[in-house]
């Protein structure tokens, strides 16, 4: 093998080696991009979950307030019902007394 042939062979080997290195660097860059896409998607999901948790807490707080309001309304209703019953009884007593008084006359 002549010196020129050896140089040509070394040149081909070096070109193959450099091309292989370029392909590997390209592959690594693509993997880095894919990893970055996954990381960004995870961050976005975590932000979304955080927002959902906050909304859930707010919804739970509102539900609790509604329950308390319902209890207050229910208690007021029962108190009002009791007062109406007492007023009804008082009205019946008044009617009886009026009837008694009108019967005496």
Buried (B, 14 or more C-beta within 10 A) or exposed (E): EEEEEEEEEEEEEEEEEEEEEEEEEEEEEEEEEEEEEEEEEEEEEEEEEEEEEEEEEEEEEEEEEEEEEEEEEEEEEEEEEEEEEEEEEEEEEEEEEEEEEEEEE
